[in-house]
């Protein structure tokens, strides 16, 4: 009996030692940490080479931009930027900006950050041979000219209302004294943790590849983060990530996933389910040319036929059914995040009766079976879908059923993603299920929907010179109100031609423990505000 009592007492003492220290309120005093359940492990967190969201999330806690664009603000608005590594900037002339680094800015190894580091970083991010993710936006468009150790100019090759955006959004500043000595041909294979030295609020603590990565708050950063340690726990299984989150009160998850998975989180009283818009939009794109780019598509090359097809599809219902209640049918080729979003943009709305009237106005007639024909040709086409996306397959099936109800026959062809991309490039499709990822600037619309985009992402070969002129004028406008008006006119023109059915602009839902306060998610980079997070009650 005495032995059992002694063992129990020892176990109790051990438990008390292992328990977090707390104060009178019962809130943990020394628990300034969090775990991020990450689906997938990045091969690198070196900023110029990062491609994956998880890698960017980690990298952005260690490395800094010169300034940050406030979420939801137009990138052409100079007042929309807040200081980061640069604490001051001003326009010199139509091609030049002057920046000054934050006083006392230092790398995590103790050395001062200088304007030479900035010049080196911009050159790296614009290096097309390195394959840097921002090279498309920077190469040949600007250069950095140091004036002294903390002051530098950024000179552009041509005027643009998005100069401040290009000077701040893409580039994370790197330590020249570390990376300049490493041949760039070796950067992609370099795995030395010791080279990942930044100037941001956190420094890299440890990386156990295949398992986890941890960062710790930097002690000399001007504003010490509220969470002193953050760990990314890697898994390749989304279900495993969700289960891990729901079993641990310190773990957050970027994207919960399907509505059913969201219900699991919402029913757990220890978590907040925080919805935030995704930067993605999805669509069904029509092929204006014939199969293999010969001539004009015999059915989908006609605008009124495309308009009739669009009127037969209930886009908002489809979006919500597949992506949840916060998903929307976009008013054009844009995510919910893009600043040019405007619900009053003209677009075809669901109206089966009007769809029938429009189709019949251009000669389509129903046969005894209720299917449309014209001159012996059925109103029928195929939808190409990538096998990697079950949601796009479901959308195609939903449209297939809606079109069947009005007398239109469709087939669905699902192929592996490399085959999908090859067929798009060669024009071997009637229609396809596409999706694009927005950045804060709408200039990507040029590659996606203009005549210039035929060599890029405009696989359906839509072209309208009026649309092209409008987006060119909108891209040159420096006044926000004027730019909005021009983008609105461009979207009205695009939608009138119906080059695609813009189907969904989803929202993500993050699982965040109620343990954390001051949680505001930046939709373009959900963990951007991580340094501001706090344990509730630890102010």
Secondary structure as GFF3:
##gff-version 3
##sequence-region A 1 539
A	DSSP	alpha_helix	2	18	.	.	.	ID=ss1
A	DSSP	beta_strand	33	39	.	.	.	ID=ss2
A	DSSP	three_ten_helix	47	49	.	.	.	ID=ss3
A	DSSP	alpha_helix	53	62	.	.	.	ID=ss4
A	DSSP	beta_strand	67	69	.	.	.	ID=ss5
A	DSSP	three_ten_helix	78	80	.	.	.	ID=ss6
A	DSSP	beta_strand	81	83	.	.	.	ID=ss7
A	DSSP	beta_strand	86	93	.	.	.	ID=ss8
A	DSSP	beta_strand	96	101	.	.	.	ID=ss9
A	DSSP	alpha_helix	115	125	.	.	.	ID=ss10
A	DSSP	alpha_helix	135	138	.	.	.	ID=ss11
A	DSSP	beta_strand	142	146	.	.	.	ID=ss12
A	DSSP	beta_strand	151	156	.	.	.	ID=ss13
A	DSSP	alpha_helix	163	168	.	.	.	ID=ss14
A	DSSP	alpha_helix	176	179	.	.	.	ID=ss15
A	DSSP	three_ten_helix	184	189	.	.	.	ID=ss16
A	DSSP	three_ten_helix	193	195	.	.	.	ID=ss17
A	DSSP	beta_strand	202	208	.	.	.	ID=ss18
A	DSSP	beta_strand	212	217	.	.	.	ID=ss19
A	DSSP	beta_strand	229	235	.	.	.	ID=ss20
A	DSSP	alpha_helix	238	246	.	.	.	ID=ss21
A	DSSP	beta_strand	251	253	.	.	.	ID=ss22
A	DSSP	alpha_helix	259	266	.	.	.	ID=ss23
A	DSSP	beta_strand	271	277	.	.	.	ID=ss24
A	DSSP	beta_strand	280	286	.	.	.	ID=ss25
A	DSSP	alpha_helix	303	311	.	.	.	ID=ss26
A	DSSP	alpha_helix	315	323	.	.	.	ID=ss27
A	DSSP	alpha_helix	352	361	.	.	.	ID=ss28
A	DSSP	beta_strand	365	366	.	.	.	ID=ss29
A	DSSP	beta_strand	372	374	.	.	.	ID=ss30
A	DSSP	beta_strand	377	378	.	.	.	ID=ss31
A	DSSP	beta_strand	380	386	.	.	.	ID=ss32
A	DSSP	alpha_helix	390	406	.	.	.	ID=ss33
A	DSSP	beta_strand	409	415	.	.	.	ID=ss34
A	DSSP	alpha_helix	417	426	.	.	.	ID=ss35
A	DSSP	beta_strand	431	437	.	.	.	ID=ss36
A	DSSP	three_ten_helix	442	444	.	.	.	ID=ss37
A	DSSP	alpha_helix	445	449	.	.	.	ID=ss38
A	DSSP	three_ten_helix	451	455	.	.	.	ID=ss39
A	DSSP	alpha_helix	465	476	.	.	.	ID=ss40
A	DSSP	alpha_helix	480	497	.	.	.	ID=ss41
A	DSSP	beta_strand	500	504	.	.	.	ID=ss42
A	DSSP	beta_strand	507	513	.	.	.	ID=ss43
A	DSSP	beta_strand	516	517	.	.	.	ID=ss44
A	DSSP	three_ten_helix	530	532	.	.	.	ID=ss45
A	DSSP	beta_strand	534	535	.	.	.	ID=ss46
###
